[in-house]
Amino acid sequence: MQNWGNQNQPGNSNLNMGWQGSKGSINVGYGHSHNITGGAIAHSEGQTLSRSLGSSMALVSAPDASGVRLTSGNGVTDWQGFAVAPYLSDYTSNNIGLDPSPLPDNVDLPKTNVEVYPTKGAVVKADFATRIGYLLLMTLTRVGGMGIVPLVRRFRC
């Protein structure tokens, strides 16, 4: 017997054999089960996988910021910087936040929280700007030793 299902119904394979004689019986069985759950959102820049999807959700975009955890839920940005924030409340403010602590030194999130207002059944986009590059701080001095205003500059390697 083999089954297949969806919507939280696992797939099962079972094989049972039995023999019954005048002096006894033998029963042998084998079972196998598998289950895959999750969701996916297709968008203009590719597709993003998620553990779960709700009726209203946000596609989080933080370009080049991979491995960043959402502060609510269990989402993490993928290699492109996308994640899914599922189960948002309809017609009200939902705060989407990112934890910047795992970011490398050359990636900066100027803003770590965004508010979105989804309608029922909507997929809204939560855009986070990212700054890529290293900061350079230079203090220029004149020949006479007098300092000039410090110069802060971001550059990419």
Beta strands, then each sheet from edge to edge (+ up, - down):
strand 1: 2-3
strand 2: 11-20
strand 3: 25-34
strand 4: 39-43
strand 5: 46-50
strand 6: 57-61
strand 7: 69-70
strand 8: 82-85
strand 9: 94-99
strand 10: 107-108
strand 11: 113-116
strand 12: 123-127
strand 13: 131-132
strand 14: 134-138
strand 15: 151-155
sheet 1: 1+ 2- 3+
sheet 2: 4+ 5-
sheet 3: 8+ 6- 12-
sheet 4: 7+ 9- 11+
sheet 5: 10+ 13-
sheet 6: 14+ 15-
end
